[in-house]
Structure formats: C-alpha cells, structure tokens
Amino acid sequence: MSYGPQIREQVSLKDLNTMAIAVKAEQFVDIENADQLVQALDIAREQQVETLVLGGGSNLVFAGNFEGLVLHIAIRGRRWEQVTDDTAVLALAAGENWHDAVLYAARSGYRGIENLALIPGTAGAAPVQNIGAYGVELCDTLESVTALDWDSRHVVTLSAEHCQFAYRDSFFKRNPGRYIILEIRLRLSRTAPLKLGYRDLQDYLSDADAEKLSPLDVAEAVMAVRRRKLPDPETLPNTGSFFKNPVIDQAQFEQLQKCFPDVVFYPLTDGVKLAAAWLIDQAGWKGFRNARVGIHNRQALVLINHSQGTGQDVLALAEDVRESVREKFGVELEVEPGIVGAR
Ligand code: EPU
C-alpha cells in the first residue's frame, strides 16, 4: 500500500542544514518515492505555495524561514547495473548519503569516486553543483540522471551532456525548479588509474607504493587530508567552500601577479583560476570570528556558524570578505552555496 505525503507545519530546519541555521519551514514533507513527490507537488501547486527541494542541506544558506513547502528527499536504494569484467554502473537513489556511497563503491573495488569521500550531502544533490575535490569531479563518472521534469510532469533520463556540467555548476543549478533528481547513475571501473596528483593527496601518500593502492586506500587518504583542514559540520557548522575559485583573464592575472608574486593559481585553457582561499587568507580573514560566525582557522574558504548565527550573520560576513578581496586584489568572489528563504 502506498501512503500519500504527510505534510507537517512549522518544522524546524536547524538539523537539516549543515550551517545549523535555526529557521522553520512553513510546510514540510519527507518524500520516499516518485509518487509522493508528484502528489506533494500537486498540493503545492493547488495551494500556490513555493517549494524547496532539500537533500542533505550541505550546500545552502537559509537567509530566513522558508515560507512554502520543503520537499525533503528521502528516496533510498542502490544497485549495480551493466556489470562487465571491468566497468559497472552504480545507480543511487537521490536520498542516499553521498559519503556512504563512496565507501560502498570503494569497498566493492570500484574506482572513480574515491577522491570525493567525506563530501557532505546526498547523491541527488551531487550533480547540482557538480561536486569536486582532489582532482575529481562528479561529471567524470556520471552516466545519467533520472529526474522528474516539472514542465512535462514526466520522469526523464538525462545524459551527462544534458546536465551541462561545469566547475561547481550544472543545468540544475542554473535552472532551479525545472527538474527534481530521483536517481543518479555512475560508471565506475575496476582498473581505471587512481587520481593521486592533487598536491595535498600526493603529499599524504608520498611513502605509499602507488601501484598497490586500492580505491579504499585513496578514500581513506582523502578522509585524513580533509579532516586535517576542513571542519566537521557536526562540531563546526559550515557549508564547505563558501566561494568558488574565481577565474580571471590572462591580462588581469599578469597585473595581479606583478603586485602579488606569490598568488596561488591554476592555468586554464581560457584564463586563470585563482585559489579563493589564498585571496581571503591574504586579506587577513583566516581564523576571524565575531560573536556568532567566523572564518575557519585552517581553510580560509570555509565560513563557520560558531554560535547561533543567523543566515543574515553569515551573509553579512560573506559580503565583508567579498568587499575586502575586491579592494585588495580587484577580484570578485562568487558565493558557492545557494541562498534560500525569506530575507
Ligand atoms: N590556501 C591558503 N589559505 C588557506 C587555504 C588554502 O592560502 O587557508 C591556498 C594554498 O596555497 C592551497 C590553495 O589555497 O594550495 C588551495 O587550497 P585547497 O587545496 O585547500 O583547495 P581549495 O581550492 O581552497 C577546493 C575546493 C574544495 C575541495 C578542495 C580539494 C572549491 C571552491 N573548493 O578548495 O571543495 O575540497 O579544493 O580538492 O573549488 C567545497 O566545494 O565545498 C569544497 C570543500
């Protein structure tokens, strides 16, 4: 028997966003399957209320209460498909915990997502910002996404190409509300080379024999490296990198490098990507804190909610950081997490 969606009112979202901002949803529903999702969306449409799709709440900042219906995606399940001697496709329902899926794949001997260990959030949220770390992005393995198309009201399967992935960006991020992701499918391999080139990871594994490493060894190394620098949201509420690493053109870069020869950068085919953490650090923000919010003392790209900070506190600090980086370096920082709720 299938149950309709159980909508609750005035639900606290504090434990459902990793920044631990104490806001409420006017209406809230746990979604366990596609039927419940369609029914809940019909109710929202009938009542003319806004909807918000919530996964692990690890990449958004609540500016205020959400005056509408929060659809908390709790669809579970994972399975292997198209298993050959080398590759297999891992299908993950949107509500699966991302890190658990990484460990599951690595323990099964499959390679491709081990560098993405410990990224908070759900599988369904992973394509939205095309999660990435230690030289790997989700789009490197993503085969397809199954989603409810809210325009046609049909469940559709989108190829990776349709998702228009870019650095921390996708069609889903640019067009919120069009698709609600139900399942993702990743093509993994037993033999693909491990990606050990990112500096922090290379340093950590410098004594290891690269030939003998398993994907689980790499996942564990990534976990150790992340734990050294990135705060655990359970103890220091945060949303990971708060800004994207900015891309500037070659001419602006040359000017900047003249004034700041130590600037940390990554050359691209078109322009230069700067380490936002370096810019923020050099502007003197690392370890800064006021009564409620601050900047992490080991990674300047991470904003922390130290003590009952509101979304407004977080956004005001982010604005101060942007302004000082703009003044010192002439570079614009773009906020990475989504900002939702009443301002
Ligand atoms: N740096 C500083 N000060 C700091 C931290 C870093 O000067 O406080 C400099 C260092 O020179 C360092 C460089 O900045 O070499 C880059 O730092 P890091 O390697 O920590 O990476 P990042 O560019 O700051 C990105 C991702 C992270 C991801 C790491 C590792 C973005 C916005 N962030 O950070 O992703 O874990 O690389 O791959 O691309 C996230 O998106 O939430 C996230 C944590």
Residues whose N, C-alpha, C, O or C-beta is under 5 A from the ligand:
A	BS01	EPU	G132 A133 Y134 G135 T239 G240 S241 F243 K244 N245 V264 A275 A277 W278 D281 R298 Q299 A300 L301
